[in-house]
Every structure is written in structure tokens, then in C-alpha cells.
Amino acid sequence: MVSINFREVADFRGETAGAEPLVSGIHSGNAGDIIYSLPAVRALGVRHLYLNVFRSAADPLRKLTEETAAALAPLLLAQPYIDRVTVVSSGVSLEQIDPECLNVNVVLDGFRLQRASELHLIAAHARATRSQVQGDRPFLTVPATQRTEEPYVIVALTPRYRSLTDEFLRDLMLCFKRIVLVGLPEEWRTVAGMDGEIWRAPDFLQLAERIAGAALFIGNPNLPYAIAEGLKGLRIVDLPSDIRNAFPLGPRGFVIPSTKAGFYELLSILCSESEELQRCCRLDRLKSTPEQPREQISLSQEASEGRCAASVAFPDLFRVGDAGILLHPPPPGFTPSEIVFDEIDVAGEYRFSTEAYVDHPDSAPVLMSILVRSNGVPVAQWTSEVIPGNKYSVDLDLPALAAPLQFTLQTQMVENSPSSNFAWAWFGSPRLAPR
């Protein structure tokens, strides 16, 4: 078998790294892509992570430099599930390469072949590696330190991947007493005019420590936001409608409202739950009063009352009842079956819960997905290969948003399935309840 030779650039070992062979994986994505791969890395037991220095000639935004890889190493080694980080250079991308050609167990670059612009990057890595991940739980940790500083808000904004203007965000930042601005020097023009202290991290572990110590993180899809997402602290993201792969997953994550009133309302809710954030805010600027949340909402009832749109391959195998929603997938290779619920009005923080299962032992595995959008922007997502005989409990913590939510439930056969016979895929008791 032909193999690819790498030039070793640097090797970093954690305190627990021994001489025995470790389960290994390799990644040559951008720094943020590497952060989003960590739930899959942890699930697969990868303890030796290779970072492949690579710059794409076709895509100037796709690059991993030696400096960036070296800055990532301390943060990666701070994770209890990683023992060793080796920086290498091959000069080629690896998503089409068999792991045996690289002498590793897992090639993480395969996420690029999984509709990575449409799936959350955590889900894309999970699908590429056939791993079961929990992207709504923290997957980054930093050493515990005693907080001695006055509370602060971290702001990390870049020129790309934005929906709100600099002027609008500058006005919103007047709500805070102390702001710490992080980023690269070439990006600091984005935060010009904000009354904050500029801080540049020596490496990404120290950046993560500073983010972990903040009362609130505000940013857009970039590396600091990926770190905030891994830590699962209180975070608000400016998310443009064409970005569908880097939205908040799990609790304490919010999409920034597009109006001042909406932002003030959200900040009022968050301040009522966090004394530390209260100390950071100029409360006199927050005028909105949060609405009272609705009671539990059943999507089965919404469907039975016709408040949905279904696109199914087998109408006789689309059923709604007390048990939930049966959504039979089409034969392999066809457009997925789906049911879409528009205009689900909620106020406050909600959790969406369901049980995903295939109710026939002779079925091939089914790929089942849930996507939640607000104003066309994804705010929560779950996807998994569901094996007959297993029940998957799904709990998605949704951000507090003023706009109605849209839910899309989808089923399709996994790749290379022989048929869709007996693929009785159920979303059991799908419901929303206040958190």
C-alpha cells in the first residue's frame, strides 16, 4: 500500500503521555475546525492528535500554519482526553486519504465531505467518523484559577461572517462597564470605537482561560467563539443567515437579536440569572421586561392539527399519534423524508426533547436529524445514525429568542443501505418545555 510521508515540525507531550502506542487521529483544518472536532476525538478515544500544516491553493481561507498549530497545542494538551500533539506537514489535504496510508487510526478531515456548510461542524465530524457525540455538553476545560479581576465581558469580532454592523454593535457594547477585546491586530479595526481594553493571547490555552473567566462572551463565528462554544459558558453570537455550521449548541448559548430592544430583553433575562453579569452591566439601559413562557408544546399535537408541512416518500407510513411521529425514510439515494413546523412561538428559554428510534429489528440503520431555525438561521441541531433496538434520548436546549422557531424533522437511509424496508423511524413524544 502506498503511504504518505510527513515532515515532523514539532512534538508536544502531556504529563500523562507514555511510550505505549496511542489511538491517533489527524486533522489539517483551520483552528476552529480542529476545536469542533474534539467531541468526535473524545468519543473515539483519540489520544494522539496530529495537526497537518496545510494551505489550500484553491481556498485562501483554508489554512493551518505552524504558528497556529503550536499555539493550539497547549489548549489541546490541557484536555484530559489528549496526551500528545504532533505538528506535521505533508503539503496535501487528507479528506480523500485512507487512514492506513497515513499510519493513523482516524482521518478527521473527512468532515469536509459531509455537507460541512450545511451541518454543524460538530455533527459533520461525528458523521464523518461514525461517532456518537454530545456537542451540547462542554468539551473543553481549562485549569481552575481563582478569579481576582473585576467581572468583564469578552468581545471577539472579525470582519468576516457577520450580520450586524460595527455601528450597531458599538452601540450595544455601551451596556457594559468593562470589555476585554481579543483577536488579531489586523482585525482590531472591527472593534474600533468600543470602550474596551485590547488583549492578545500568547497561546490559545491562555485565550481559553480568559474566555472561561468572563461573565459573558460576545463574538461571531471565529476561533474565540469556537473555544467559547467548547467551554459552554454564557455566550452570544452574531450569526449571519448563510452560516449554518457554527451556531450555539446546548445551554447558555444565544444568537444576538437584530434589534436593540431584543438585545436589551435578552440581557435583562441573563442578568436576572447571573449576579456576575449584573455587575458588568449598566442596568439603566435595559428597559425590556421578559415575557412569560408558554406551557409545554407538543409537536405531535401541532402535526395532528395540521400546523406542519410534510414531504414523505411513503404517505401511508407517515403517522402522528400519542406515541409521536412516524417518518419512514425513502429508499437509499432519494431525497430525505421530512416534516416542517413553522411559526412555533415561544418566549424565554425552552428545551426540545424527543426519543429517536427505529421500531423494527429487520431495518437497516436510519440517519435521523432535527434542525431548529430562527429567522432562517440554525440555532440547534441533532443528527445520528439510529440502529434498530436502541432508543436515543434527544434534549436540545434552545436559546431565548423573540422570533418564532421552525422545526425540521428528517429521516433518510444511511449510505450503502440495501433498502428502506421496515425503516419505521419514530420521533417519540417530540415536545418543548420551559427550562
C-alpha positions as CSV (number, residue, x, y, z in Angstrom):
1,M,0.0,0.0,0.0
2,V,1.3,3.5,-0.9
3,S,1.9,5.7,2.2
4,I,2.3,9.4,2.6
5,N,5.4,10.8,4.3
6,F,5.2,13.7,6.7
7,R,7.8,16.2,7.9
8,E,7.6,16.5,11.7
9,V,7.5,20.1,12.7
10,A,7.1,19.8,16.5
11,D,6.0,17.3,19.1
12,F,4.2,18.1,22.4
13,R,3.6,15.6,25.1
14,G,1.3,15.9,28.1
15,E,2.3,14.8,31.6
16,T,0.5,11.5,31.3
17,A,1.8,10.6,27.9
18,G,3.6,7.2,28.0
19,A,5.6,5.2,25.5
20,E,2.8,2.9,24.5
21,P,1.0,3.4,21.2
22,L,-2.0,5.7,21.4
23,V,-5.1,5.8,19.3
24,S,-4.3,8.5,16.8
25,G,-6.1,11.0,14.6
26,I,-5.0,13.7,12.1
27,H,-6.6,17.0,11.2
28,S,-5.5,19.7,8.7
29,G,-8.4,22.1,9.0
30,N,-8.5,25.6,10.3
31,A,-8.0,26.1,14.1
32,G,-11.8,26.4,14.6
33,D,-12.4,23.2,12.7
34,I,-10.0,21.4,15.0
35,I,-11.8,22.7,18.1
36,Y,-15.1,21.5,16.7
37,S,-13.6,18.0,16.0
38,L,-12.9,17.5,19.7
39,P,-16.3,15.9,20.6
40,A,-15.5,13.2,18.0
41,V,-11.9,12.9,19.2
42,R,-13.1,12.3,22.7
43,A,-15.8,9.8,21.6
44,L,-13.4,7.8,19.5
45,G,-10.7,7.7,22.2
46,V,-8.1,9.5,20.1
47,R,-5.3,10.5,22.5
48,H,-2.6,11.4,20.0
49,L,-3.6,14.2,17.7
50,Y,-1.6,15.1,14.6
51,L,-2.0,18.6,13.2
52,N,-1.2,18.7,9.5
53,V,0.2,22.1,8.4
54,F,-1.6,22.9,5.1
55,R,-2.6,25.8,3.0
56,S,-5.1,25.4,0.2
57,A,-4.2,27.0,-3.2
58,A,-7.9,26.9,-4.2
59,D,-9.3,28.3,-1.0
60,P,-7.2,31.0,0.7
61,L,-9.4,30.8,3.8
62,R,-8.4,27.2,4.4
63,K,-5.1,27.1,6.2
64,L,-3.2,25.8,9.2
65,T,0.1,27.4,9.9
66,E,3.0,26.1,12.0
67,E,2.4,29.1,14.4
68,T,-1.3,28.4,14.8
69,A,-0.7,24.7,15.3
70,A,1.9,25.4,18.0
71,A,-0.5,27.9,19.7
72,L,-3.2,25.2,19.7
73,A,-1.1,22.5,21.4
74,P,-1.2,23.8,25.0
75,L,-5.0,24.0,24.8
76,L,-5.3,20.5,23.3
77,L,-3.0,19.0,25.9
78,A,-5.0,20.6,28.7
79,Q,-7.8,18.3,27.8
80,P,-7.9,15.1,29.9
81,Y,-8.6,13.0,26.8
82,I,-5.5,14.1,24.8
83,D,-1.9,13.0,25.7
84,R,0.1,14.0,22.7
85,V,0.0,16.6,19.9
86,T,2.4,16.3,16.9
87,V,2.6,19.0,14.3
88,V,3.5,17.6,10.8
89,S,3.5,18.9,7.2
90,S,2.5,16.9,4.1
91,G,1.6,19.6,1.7
92,V,-1.7,17.9,0.8
93,S,-5.2,17.8,2.1
94,L,-6.3,14.4,3.6
95,E,-10.1,14.1,3.3
96,Q,-9.8,11.5,0.5
97,I,-6.9,9.5,2.1
98,D,-7.3,6.2,3.8
99,P,-6.1,6.2,7.4
100,E,-3.8,3.2,6.7
101,C,-1.9,5.3,4.2
102,L,-1.2,7.8,7.0
103,N,-0.4,5.3,9.7
104,V,-3.2,6.7,11.9
105,N,-6.5,5.4,13.2
106,V,-8.8,8.3,12.2
107,V,-8.6,11.0,9.5
108,L,-10.7,13.9,10.8
109,D,-10.5,15.8,7.5
110,G,-13.4,13.7,6.3
111,F,-15.8,16.3,7.7
112,R,-15.4,18.3,4.5
113,L,-17.2,15.5,2.6
114,Q,-20.3,15.7,4.9
115,R,-22.0,18.9,3.6
116,A,-19.9,20.8,6.2
117,S,-21.5,24.1,5.1
118,E,-25.0,22.8,6.0
119,L,-24.3,20.7,9.1
120,H,-23.0,22.0,12.4
121,L,-19.2,21.3,12.3
122,I,-19.5,19.1,15.4
123,A,-22.1,17.0,13.6
124,A,-20.1,16.9,10.4
125,H,-17.1,15.5,12.2
126,A,-19.3,13.0,14.0
127,R,-20.9,11.8,10.8
128,A,-17.5,11.5,9.0
129,T,-16.1,9.4,11.8
130,R,-19.4,7.5,12.6
131,S,-19.1,8.6,16.3
132,Q,-21.8,9.4,18.8
133,V,-21.0,12.8,20.3
134,Q,-22.5,15.2,22.8
135,G,-21.9,18.6,21.2
136,D,-24.3,20.3,23.6
137,R,-22.1,19.4,26.6
138,P,-18.7,21.1,27.4
139,F,-15.8,19.5,25.5
140,L,-13.1,22.0,26.6
141,T,-11.7,22.5,30.1
142,V,-9.1,24.9,31.4
143,P,-7.1,24.8,34.7
144,A,-9.1,26.2,37.6
145,T,-7.9,29.6,38.7
146,Q,-9.1,31.9,41.4
147,R,-10.8,35.0,40.0
148,T,-9.3,38.2,41.3
149,E,-10.4,40.6,38.5
150,E,-13.5,42.7,38.3
151,P,-16.1,41.0,36.1
152,Y,-15.6,41.6,32.4
153,V,-17.2,40.8,29.0
154,I,-15.1,39.3,26.3
155,V,-15.7,40.6,22.8
156,A,-14.2,38.8,19.7
157,L,-15.3,40.2,16.4
158,T,-13.8,39.7,12.9
159,P,-14.7,41.3,9.6
160,R,-16.0,38.1,8.0
161,Y,-19.1,36.1,9.0
162,R,-21.2,39.0,10.3
163,S,-24.8,40.0,10.1
164,L,-24.8,43.2,12.2
165,T,-22.9,46.4,11.5
166,D,-20.0,47.7,13.5
167,E,-22.0,50.8,14.4
168,F,-24.9,48.7,15.8
169,L,-22.6,46.5,17.9
170,R,-20.7,49.6,19.2
171,D,-24.0,50.9,20.5
172,L,-24.9,47.6,22.2
173,M,-21.5,47.5,23.9
174,L,-22.4,50.7,25.8
175,C,-24.4,48.3,28.0
176,F,-21.2,47.0,29.7
177,K,-18.9,48.6,32.2
178,R,-15.8,46.5,31.3
179,I,-15.0,44.9,28.0
180,V,-11.9,42.9,27.0
181,L,-11.3,42.9,23.3
182,V,-9.5,39.8,21.8
183,G,-8.3,39.0,18.3
184,L,-5.5,39.6,15.9
185,P,-4.0,43.0,15.1
186,E,-5.3,43.0,11.6
187,E,-8.9,42.5,12.9
188,W,-8.9,45.2,15.6
189,R,-10.3,47.8,13.2
190,T,-13.6,45.8,13.6
191,V,-13.8,46.9,17.3
192,A,-12.5,50.4,16.8
193,G,-14.6,52.9,18.8
194,M,-15.5,50.3,21.5
195,D,-14.5,51.4,25.0
196,G,-12.5,48.3,26.0
197,E,-9.0,47.0,26.7
198,I,-7.3,45.2,23.9
199,W,-5.6,41.9,24.9
200,R,-3.7,39.4,22.7
201,A,-3.2,35.9,24.0
202,P,0.3,34.3,23.8
203,D,-1.4,31.0,23.0
204,F,-4.9,29.5,22.8
205,L,-4.8,27.9,26.3
206,Q,-4.4,31.4,27.8
207,L,-7.2,32.7,25.5
208,A,-9.5,29.9,26.7
209,E,-8.7,30.7,30.3
210,R,-9.6,34.4,29.7
211,I,-12.8,33.4,28.0
212,A,-13.7,30.9,30.8
213,G,-13.2,33.7,33.3
214,A,-15.6,36.1,31.6
215,A,-19.1,36.9,32.7
216,L,-20.2,36.8,29.0
217,F,-18.7,36.2,25.6
218,I,-19.9,38.1,22.6
219,G,-18.5,37.3,19.1
220,N,-19.1,35.9,15.6
221,P,-18.1,32.6,14.1
222,N,-14.3,32.5,14.6
223,L,-11.8,30.7,16.8
224,P,-12.5,32.5,20.1
225,Y,-16.2,31.7,19.6
226,A,-15.4,28.0,18.9
227,I,-13.5,28.0,22.2
228,A,-16.4,29.6,24.0
229,E,-18.7,27.0,22.4
230,G,-16.4,24.3,23.8
231,L,-16.5,25.8,27.3
232,K,-20.3,26.3,27.2
233,G,-20.1,29.5,29.2
234,L,-22.6,32.3,28.7
235,R,-22.2,33.3,25.1
236,I,-23.9,35.4,22.4
237,V,-23.0,35.1,18.7
238,D,-23.6,37.4,15.8
239,L,-24.7,34.8,13.2
240,P,-25.3,35.6,9.6
241,S,-28.1,33.8,7.8
242,D,-25.7,32.0,5.4
243,I,-23.7,30.4,8.2
244,R,-25.3,27.1,9.1
245,N,-22.5,25.2,10.7
246,A,-21.4,27.1,13.8
247,F,-24.4,28.1,15.9
248,P,-24.8,27.6,19.7
249,L,-25.4,24.1,20.9
250,G,-26.7,23.4,24.4
251,P,-27.4,25.7,27.4
252,R,-26.2,29.3,27.8
253,G,-25.8,29.9,24.1
254,F,-27.7,32.6,22.3
255,V,-28.0,34.3,18.8
256,I,-27.7,38.0,19.1
257,P,-31.0,39.7,18.4
258,S,-31.1,42.1,15.4
259,T,-32.9,44.9,17.3
260,K,-31.7,46.9,20.4
261,A,-35.0,46.1,22.2
262,G,-34.4,42.4,21.6
263,F,-30.8,42.6,22.9
264,Y,-31.9,44.6,26.0
265,E,-34.6,42.0,26.7
266,L,-32.1,39.1,26.3
267,L,-29.6,40.8,28.5
268,S,-32.2,41.5,31.1
269,I,-33.1,37.8,31.3
270,L,-29.4,36.9,31.6
271,C,-28.7,39.5,34.3
272,S,-31.6,38.1,36.3
273,E,-29.8,34.8,36.4
274,S,-26.2,35.9,36.9
275,E,-25.1,38.2,39.6
276,E,-21.6,38.4,37.9
277,L,-23.1,39.7,34.7
278,Q,-25.3,42.2,36.6
279,R,-22.1,43.7,38.0
280,C,-20.8,44.1,34.4
281,C,-23.9,45.8,33.0
282,R,-25.3,49.3,33.1
283,L,-28.7,48.2,34.1
284,D,-30.4,51.5,33.5
285,R,-30.0,50.9,29.7
286,L,-32.1,47.7,29.9
287,K,-35.7,48.6,29.7
288,S,-37.4,45.5,28.4
289,T,-39.5,43.1,30.6
290,P,-39.3,39.4,29.6
291,E,-42.5,37.7,28.5
292,Q,-43.9,34.8,30.4
293,P,-43.1,31.5,28.8
294,R,-45.8,29.2,27.4
295,E,-46.6,25.8,28.8
296,Q,-45.3,22.6,27.2
297,I,-45.8,22.4,23.4
298,S,-46.4,19.0,21.7
299,L,-45.2,18.8,18.1
300,S,-47.4,15.7,17.7
301,Q,-50.4,17.8,18.5
302,E,-49.2,20.6,16.2
303,A,-49.0,18.0,13.4
304,S,-52.4,16.4,14.2
305,E,-53.9,19.9,13.9
306,G,-52.3,20.4,10.5
307,R,-49.8,23.0,11.6
308,C,-46.9,21.4,9.6
309,A,-45.8,20.6,6.1
310,A,-44.7,17.0,5.3
311,S,-42.7,15.7,2.3
312,V,-42.6,12.0,2.5
313,A,-41.8,9.0,0.3
314,F,-44.5,6.8,1.7
315,P,-47.6,8.7,2.8
316,D,-49.1,5.6,4.4
317,L,-46.0,5.4,6.7
318,F,-46.3,8.9,7.9
319,R,-48.3,8.8,11.1
320,V,-49.0,11.1,14.1
321,G,-50.3,9.9,17.4
322,D,-49.8,9.7,21.1
323,A,-46.6,7.8,20.6
324,G,-45.1,10.6,18.5
325,I,-44.4,10.9,14.8
326,L,-43.6,8.0,12.4
327,L,-41.5,9.3,9.5
328,H,-40.5,6.5,7.2
329,P,-37.4,7.3,5.1
330,P,-37.3,6.9,1.3
331,P,-35.2,4.3,-0.5
332,P,-31.4,4.9,-0.4
333,G,-30.3,7.8,-2.6
334,F,-33.6,9.6,-2.6
335,T,-34.5,13.0,-1.1
336,P,-35.0,12.6,2.7
337,S,-38.5,12.5,4.2
338,E,-39.2,15.5,6.4
339,I,-41.8,17.3,8.3
340,V,-41.5,21.1,8.9
341,F,-43.2,23.1,11.7
342,D,-43.3,26.8,11.1
343,E,-44.1,29.6,13.5
344,I,-43.7,27.9,16.8
345,D,-44.0,30.8,19.2
346,V,-42.0,30.7,22.4
347,A,-40.8,33.3,24.9
348,G,-38.0,32.5,27.3
349,E,-35.7,29.5,27.3
350,Y,-37.0,26.2,26.2
351,R,-35.8,22.6,25.8
352,F,-36.8,20.4,22.9
353,S,-37.0,16.7,23.8
354,T,-37.8,13.5,21.9
355,E,-36.8,9.9,21.6
356,A,-35.5,8.7,18.3
357,Y,-35.8,5.0,17.4
358,V,-36.4,2.5,14.6
359,D,-39.3,0.2,15.5
360,H,-38.4,-2.9,13.6
361,P,-35.4,-5.3,14.0
362,D,-35.1,-6.0,10.3
363,S,-34.5,-2.4,9.3
364,A,-31.1,-1.1,8.2
365,P,-29.8,1.9,10.3
366,V,-31.6,5.2,9.7
367,L,-30.0,8.7,9.7
368,M,-32.4,10.9,11.8
369,S,-32.0,14.6,12.0
370,I,-33.5,17.6,13.8
371,L,-32.9,21.2,12.8
372,V,-34.2,24.3,14.6
373,R,-34.1,27.7,12.9
374,S,-35.0,31.2,13.9
375,N,-35.5,33.7,11.1
376,G,-33.8,31.2,8.8
377,V,-30.7,30.9,11.0
378,P,-29.9,27.5,12.6
379,V,-30.0,27.7,16.4
380,A,-29.9,23.9,17.3
381,Q,-29.2,20.7,15.5
382,W,-29.0,16.9,16.2
383,T,-28.2,14.1,13.8
384,S,-27.4,10.5,14.5
385,E,-27.3,7.1,12.8
386,V,-30.1,5.2,14.7
387,I,-29.7,1.5,15.0
388,P,-32.8,-0.7,15.4
389,G,-33.3,-1.8,19.0
390,N,-31.7,1.3,20.5
391,K,-33.6,4.4,21.8
392,Y,-31.8,7.8,21.6
393,S,-32.9,10.4,24.1
394,V,-32.5,13.9,22.5
395,D,-32.5,17.0,24.5
396,L,-31.8,20.3,22.8
397,D,-31.5,23.5,24.9
398,L,-32.8,26.4,22.8
399,P,-31.7,30.0,23.1
400,A,-34.2,32.6,24.2
401,L,-35.3,34.3,21.0
402,A,-38.0,36.8,20.2
403,A,-38.7,35.3,16.7
404,P,-40.8,32.2,16.1
405,L,-38.9,28.9,15.7
406,Q,-39.1,26.5,12.8
407,F,-38.5,22.7,13.4
408,T,-37.5,20.3,10.7
409,L,-37.5,16.5,11.4
410,Q,-35.8,14.4,8.8
411,T,-35.1,10.8,8.0
412,Q,-33.0,9.0,5.4
413,M,-31.2,5.7,5.0
414,V,-27.5,5.6,5.8
415,E,-25.1,5.3,3.0
416,N,-24.9,1.9,1.3
417,S,-28.1,0.6,2.9
418,P,-29.7,-2.2,0.9
419,S,-33.2,-0.9,1.1
420,S,-35.6,1.2,3.3
421,N,-37.8,-1.8,4.1
422,F,-39.1,-1.8,7.7
423,A,-37.4,1.5,8.4
424,W,-40.1,2.6,10.9
425,A,-38.3,5.7,12.2
426,W,-40.1,7.4,15.2
427,F,-39.7,10.7,16.9
428,G,-41.3,9.7,20.2
429,S,-43.3,12.4,22.0
430,P,-41.5,15.4,20.5
431,R,-42.2,18.4,22.8
432,L,-41.0,21.8,24.0
433,A,-41.0,22.7,27.7
434,P,-39.7,25.8,29.5
435,R,-36.3,25.4,31.1
